[in-house]
Amino acid sequence: MPKVLVVHGAGMNMRGKSQIDVFGPMLLPEYDQHIRQYAADLKIDVEIFHSNIEGEVINKFYDAHESGVDGAIINPAGYTTGHPALMAAIAQVRFPTIELHISNPARRGRESEIARVARAVITGCGVFGYHLAMRGILDMLATKASAKK
């Protein structure tokens, strides 16, 4: 069973509590419920992690590298820009990372720096974006496996 790490970045704990006009009323535990259901449907072992501390997120990526994670999904939230050490960590791990945003940051004039090191970016699909990202990781793993044959 493929293992996927889902990382919620800085400020994700405020979802459903502020900026509801942008992100909607769903709270982070509700996001996690949807993520776990998507993972179960796709037969993925998912680990969900949140931190408002950049160093903890960086360490989580390095730990995932060492523990054999197959892919990661990050909603960088407050880490979208100005975090070169996080970008370096994502670039250094052996597994593909997909950047995900519930809303579309480009509509607000924001460009992600994390996108430069991510394998793919999914924006504006709401919580269903996590399903799309997991499906994308499965496809990447299948492509990699068939290329080895």
Residue pairs with C-beta under 8 A, 6 or more apart in sequence:
1 43
1 44
1 45
2 43
2 44
2 45
2 70
2 71
2 137
2 138
2 141
3 44
3 45
3 46
3 47
3 68
3 69
3 70
4 39
4 44
4 45
4 46
4 47
4 69
4 70
4 71
4 72
4 73
4 134
4 137
5 46
5 47
5 49
5 60
5 61
5 64
5 69
5 71
5 72
5 73
6 35
6 46
6 47
6 48
6 49
6 72
6 73
6 74
6 130
7 49
7 50
7 57
7 60
7 61
7 72
7 73
7 74
7 75
8 28
8 31
8 48
8 49
8 50
8 51
8 75
8 77
9 50
9 51
9 57
9 74
9 75
9 76
9 77
9 78
9 79
9 80
10 51
10 52
10 53
10 54
10 76
10 77
10 78
10 79
11 52
11 77
11 78
12 28
12 31
12 50
12 75
12 77
13 28
13 50
13 52
15 23
15 24
15 26
15 27
15 28
15 31
15 102
16 23
16 24
16 25
16 26
16 27
16 28
16 30
17 27
22 103
22 108
23 102
23 103
24 102
24 126
26 127
28 50
30 127
31 127
31 130
32 48
34 127
34 128
34 130
35 46
35 48
35 127
35 130
36 46
36 48
38 44
38 130
38 131
38 134
39 45
39 46
39 134
41 131
42 131
42 134
42 135
42 138
44 134
44 137
44 138
46 134
47 64
47 69
49 57
49 60
51 57
51 60
52 78
54 79
54 83
54 85
54 86
55 85
57 74
57 79
57 86
57 89
58 85
58 86
58 89
61 72
61 86
61 89
61 90
61 93
61 97
62 89
62 92
62 93
64 72
64 93
64 95
65 92
65 93
65 94
65 95
69 95
70 95
70 137
70 141
71 95
71 96
71 97
71 98
71 137
71 140
71 141
72 90
72 93
72 95
72 96
72 97
72 98
73 97
73 98
73 99
73 100
73 130
73 133
73 134
73 137
74 90
74 97
74 98
74 99
74 100
74 114
74 118
75 99
75 100
75 101
75 102
76 83
76 86
76 99
76 112
76 114
79 86
79 114
80 101
80 105
80 110
80 112
80 113
80 114
81 110
81 111
81 112
81 113
82 113
83 113
83 114
84 113
86 114
87 113
87 114
87 116
87 117
88 117
90 97
90 114
90 117
90 118
91 117
96 119
96 120
96 137
96 140
97 117
97 118
97 119
98 118
98 119
98 120
98 121
98 122
98 133
98 136
98 137
99 112
99 114
99 115
99 118
99 120
99 121
99 122
100 121
100 122
100 123
100 129
100 130
100 133
101 112
101 121
101 122
101 123
101 124
101 129
102 124
102 125
102 126
102 127
102 129
103 123
103 124
104 123
104 124
105 111
105 112
105 123
106 123
107 124
112 121
115 121
119 140
120 133
120 136
122 129
122 132
122 133
122 136
123 129
125 132
